[in-house]
Amino acid sequence: MSKSEYVSLTKKYKDDLLKSLSEFVSINSVYDETTKNAKNPFGVGVSKALQYFENLAKNDGFAVKNYDNMIVEAIVGSGKKNITILAHADVVPAGTGWDNEPFAVTEVKDVLYGRGVADDKGPLLASYYALKALKDNNLLGDYQVRFLVGGNEERGSMGVEHYFNDLKKEQPTLGFSPDSDFPLIFAEKGIINFEVKAKCKLKGLISVSGGVASNSVIEKCDVKMEINNQFIDFILSNYSRSEALIHTADDITTVTFIGKAAHGATPKLGKNAGLMAIEALAKFYKHPSLEKLVTLYKPLDGSGYGCDATSKDMGHNSSNVGLVSYNDGIFNLTVNFRYVNTCKKSALLQKIKKVNHPFNVKVIAEANLLYYDKSSTLVSTLLKSYRDETGDLKSKPLAIGGGTYAKECKNIVAFGMQFPGWESNMHSPGESVKKEDLFKAMAIYARAIIDLGNAIKK
């Protein structure tokens, strides 16, 4: 089919896409420990989002199963070979600094704002309606297409692990995850999330609290202290009001350090309020443990703990402190470290534990490095689909620091849907997507599904 035919094919689904996106974004599907239970393994909000997709796909005639409110499967077609599309219904916390309600779609000059419009509810629906258009018009071949929607991508991908590891479901023959950039991602950095505990009893310090997720740069960090005029003077002398706000009540001084949110894969694009707080306390108390934490974690390439490295294809390692807390004399940091293909994971783990001594280090999550040859059937097919539909022959396959569902199974790469030249502010206030980009993506995804179908028949 020509470019205009895929555009024409998906055109009548535009209104359905926008309506579904508005309904989907209105569901606060942030992981919620307070409502987590056996029925809702990631919290009630995530379950509601999964059930929304479940009902949507059922009403549209797909064969649908919800596996334990961890992942939903929608299937069309049959055959030994399959095309698998992997997307996620959970989102990161909204944070602060929005100009509009984060859990609602707001349109301003043909741009849609809201938490999840770009990561990943908008791309999910663009690829879903692309598949629906093909199904409705009987254009799919003699193969199965599985659309999988997980509920835990932002906190470890447990839904996809449940599907492939616990339930022993068939691995993809070929497929994609609409959860990154166009034209496509051929390589993703490996990820190690680890906690660092440092005993550090500080007189007068009550608590420190900052961060919403390990894979986000800390936007705000609160330091609570017994009233201490010397500390107040120190803050006033060293920080502007745009960097630190002071509030005193009930014999407690709270200093709120203000940074800038960004995705944990690109910490240099943000300003880490948690590290600001630790560095301020280190300077004020002149405590060696705090000073060591600053030395270890202020560098954003892992060089502070001896784990910096570079790669021609994948760039630099990165290090992000995503969560900071202090209670009962113990500092707790959660670090999101990402490494390139010139590193060995075992050596990195040894170095992290050795250099952090005497602090206690606990690895809490890992994601393997992903790397596909650019000439592989998967990469070359999807790249051709993108180029045939857009006419963009200049944009090249990308290597990223972010981690997607592509790491959790075989024969999957991230494919869109952020277009070159657009910054969607994923994981930040003001997350956005151009309405027209959603429509363009529908046509690209429809073409890609057909092209992958042709590839697996060879």
N, C-alpha and C positions, 0 to 999 in steps of 0.2 A: 504493500500500500504506500501511496505517496504521503508526504508530510500533510498536505491539506486534508487527506482522508482520515488520518488519526485525529486531527483537530475537529473535523466535522463529526466523527464518531463520538467524541467525548463532550461535545459542546452542550448537548441537552442535559448533561449531568451537573452543570455548574451550580444551579440553584440548590439541588440536593446536597452538593458538597458544602456549600456555604451554610445551609440550614443545619446539617449534621455537625459541622465544625462549631457553630454557636452552641449547640446542645452539649457537645463533647467537652468543650473548654469550660463550660459552667460547672462541671463536676470537678471538685477539688480532689485530685488523685495523687496527692503527696503521700508518701509512706507515713503511716501514723501508728506509732508504738502504742498509743493510749487505746486504740480500738482494734489492735491486732489480737486475733484469737485463731482457733483451729479452723473456723469457717472463713475467716478473713485474714489470711496469712500476712498480708501487707497493710492491713487496716481497711476500714469500711469504705473510704473514698476510692481506693484502688479497685476494690471489688465492684463498686458501682460503675466505674469506668469500663471494666472488663465486661460487665453485664450489659452495658449500653451497646458495646460492639457486638456482643453475642446476639442481642435482640435485633440489631440492625441487619446482621448477616442472615439470621433466620428469616426475617421478613422479606429479604431479597432472594430467598430460594437456595441459599447455600446449605450444605450439610455441616452442622455446627455442633461442637462439643466444648464445654467449659471444664477444664481440668483443675478442680479444687481451688477455683478463684486465684490460680497462679498464671494460667495461660489459656487463651481461647483459640480454637482451631476452626477455621472455615474452609471447606473443601468444595471444589468443583472439578468434575471430570474423574477419570480413572486411568489406570495404567501403571506399569512397574516404575516408570520414571516420573519424576515430579519437578515442578518449579516451585520453590518456596520463597515466600515474601515474609520477612520478619520485621515487625514494628512494635512499638510499646505505648501503653496507655498511661503509665505513671509519669509524673513530672517532678521537677525539683521545686522546693518551696519558693513562694513568690518573692520573699525578701521585701525590701522597702525601696522607695524612690520612684514608684509608678505614677504616671500622670492619669491613669485610668484604673478601673477595677481589674485586677489581674485575672480573676476567674470569670471573665466575660469577654466576648469578642467586641472590640471597639474599632470601627472603621474611620480612618482619617485620610482623605485624599487617596483612596484606593489602596491604602495599606491597612492591614488587620493587625491589631495588637491584642495580646493576651497570653497568659502562661500556657504553653503547649502548642501555640499556632505554628511554631517552627520545629519544636522538639517535644513530642513527635506526632502530635495529633493531626496537624495539618498535612504533613507528608503521608502519614498513615492513610488518611481519607482520600488523598489524591491518588495513591496507588490502589486503594480499595475500589474507588469508582472507576478507575481504569480497567480493573479486572471485571467489574460488574458490566461495564460497557461491552467488553469482549464476550462475556457470558450471554448477555441479553441478545446479542446479535449473532450467536452461534459461530464465533470466529476461532474458538479454541480447538486445538488438535487432539490427537489421541495420547493425552498425557494428563496427569493430575496437577492441579494448581492448589497449593496450600497457602492460606493466609493465616499467619500466626501472630497473635497480639499478646505480648507478655505484660506482666504487672510489676516488674522489679528491675528494669534496666538501669535505673539511676542509682541503685544500691547493690548491684552485684549479679544481676541476671539469673536469679534463682528460678524464675518461671521457665526459662529456656532450658536450664539445667535439668529441671524436673521433667520436661517433655522428652528430651533426648537421652538423659542418663537414667532417670527413675522409671519412666514409662517405656523406654527403649523404642522410641519411634524412629521410623526410617529417616536416614540422613538426606539432606537435599541432593538432588542430582545437579541442579544449578539454581541460583536464585540471588536475591539481593535484599538489603535492608535500607529503606528510605529514611536514613537517619544521619545524614552528614551533608556532603557537598557534591555538586555536579562538577566535572563530568563523572567521576567516580573515585573511590579510594582503593588503591591497590596495596597499601601497607598501613598498619596501625601499630603504634608503639605498645610494648608490653607494659603492664601496670602492676605495681605492688602498693597496696594500701597497708600501712602499719601504724600502730600506736606506740607512743613514747611516753613513759611515766617517769617523772623526775621528782624525787623528794626534795622539798624546798620550803621549809617553814619560815614564813616571813611575818614579822611582827606587825599587827594592825591590818594585814590584808585578809579580807573576808572571802572574796570569790573573784574569779575571772570567768567570763562566758562569752564565746564568739563562734560564729559559723553556723551554717545550716546543713552542709553536706561536705564530704571529703573532697568531692570533685568540683567545688566552687571556691573561688577566692573570698575570704572573709570580708564582708562589707561593713559590719559593725562588731565591736567588742566592748563589753562592759566590765569595768574594774571597780569592785566595791571595796571600800576601805573605811576603817574607823576614822573619824574626822582627824585630819593631819594637815595643819596649815603649811608645813614644809612641802608636803607632796602637792598641795594645791598650787603653791608658789612655783614649784618645779614645772608643773604642767603649763601654767600661765606663761612661764618664761621660755618654754621650748616648743610649744604647739599653738597654732592659730585656732580660732573658733571653728574653722572648717575642718580641722583635724581632730579636735578633742573638745567635747562639751562637758561641763562640770555641773553636777546637781547635788545639793546637800539636803538631807531630810532625816529626821529621827536618829541623829548622831552618826549617820552614814554618808560618806561622800561617794558618789558614783561618777566615774569618768567614762564617757562613751567615746571610744576612738572610732573615727570614721574613715573608711577606706573606699575602695571601688570594687564592685563585684565583677567577676569574669569567670569563664570556664576554667576548671582546674587544669585543663590541658594546655592552656595559654596563660599562665600566671603573670607574665610580664605585661599583659593587657589590663591587669587590675592593680589594686593597691591593697595589701593585706593588713586589715585592721588588727588581726590577732597578733601578727608579728610586730606591729607598731606598739601594741600594749606590752608585749614581752620585753621589747627593747627599752621602752620607757621604764619599766620596773627594774630591769637590769641596771640601767644607769642610776636610778634613784637609790636602790638598795646596795648596788655594787656587789651583788651576790654571784659567786663563781658559777653556780649551776645555771642561773639565768643567762649569764654572759656566754656560757657554752651553748645554750639553746639558740641564742642569736647567731653565734658563729656557725652552727650547724645548719640552720634553716633559713637564714636571711638570703643566701644565694639561691636563685631560682632555677639553677641547672643541676643541683645535686652535688656541686663541688664542695659544699660545706662539710659533707660527710663522705667525700672521696668517691662519688659515683657519677661524675660528669663524663660525658662521652658524646661524640658526634658521628654522623653517618651521611654519606653523600646523598642517599635517597630520603632519609628520614629526619635529618636535622639534628637538633640537640636533645639531650635528656632534659626533663623538667621536674621540678619539685614544688608542691603546693601544700602548705599547712591549711587544711580545710576546716578543722575544728580545734578549738582551744578551750580548756577549762582549768580551774584551780579550786580545789576544795580539800579541807582537812590536811593542808600541808603538802599536797601533791599536784604538780602540774601534769596535765594530760594533753598531748598533741596527737591529732590524727593526720597523717601525711599521705598524700596522693603522689606517688613517684612514678614517672613514665620513662621508659628506656628504649633505645634504638637498637637496630639489628647488629651493631658491632659489640654488643654486651652479652655476657652470659649471666642468666638469672641467678644461678647458684653463687657465682662470685659476688654479685651485687648484694645478695642477702647476707653473705658473710661479712662484707665490708660495712653494711648498715649496722649490724649488731656489734661489730668490733669498735667502730668509731664512736658509737653512742654510749659505750661503757663509761660510767657505771649506771647509766639510765637503763631501765627495763624496756625492751623492744618486743612487741608482739605483732606478727603478721596476721592481718585480719581478712585480707582478700587478695587474690591474684588473678590476672588475666594475661594469657599468653600473647606474645607478639604475633602479628599477622603479616604475611608477605606473600603476594602472588606475582608471578612473572607477568609482565605487561603483554606478552604474546600469548598468554593462556587463553583458552576458549572463553572462559568466563569474562575476563577483563576485555578482551578484544571485541566480544559480542556486545557487551553493554556500552562500550565506548562508541562503537559504530551506531548503536541505537540512538544515543544522545546526539551524535554528530549529524546523522541523517535527519533527525527531527528538528534540530535547532539551526543547522548550518554553521555551528561554531566549530571550526577546525583548529583553532589556536589553543584552546584550553587543554591542558595535559592532565593525565591521571595524577592523583595526589597521594602523598603520604601524610598522615596526621598523628597528632598526639592523643586525640580522643579515642575512646574505646566504644565500639558498637557491638550489636548482637552478632556481627560477622565472626567474631572470635569464638563464639560459643558452639559452632557446628562447622561442618565441611561445606565447601563450595559456595560460599556466600561472601559478597563484598558490599560495603556501603555504597549506595547509588542515589545521590541527591538527598534533599531536594533544594539546598541552598545554591542559588545560581552565582556564577562568578560576578564579583562586583557588588554584591549585596551583603550587608552585615545584619544578621537577624537578632543579635543580642541573646542568643541562647544562654540560659542560666543567669541572666541579668535582668534588671528592670527594663521594661519597654520591649520585651520580646515581640518580634514582628515578622510578617511575611507580606509580600505584595500579592494582592488578589490575583493579578494576572499571572504570577508565577505558579500559583496553585493550578490554574487552568493549563498552563504550558506543561507542567509536570504530569498532569493526567495523560496528555497525548504521548509524552516521552515514555511513561510507564506502560501504556497500552502497547506501544511499538516494542518495548523491551521484552514484555511477556511473550509476544509473538515470536520475536527473534530468538529468545531463549528456547522456546518450544521447537523452533526449527533446528536449533543447535543440538538439542538432546535427541532428536530423531536421527541424526547422522550416525 
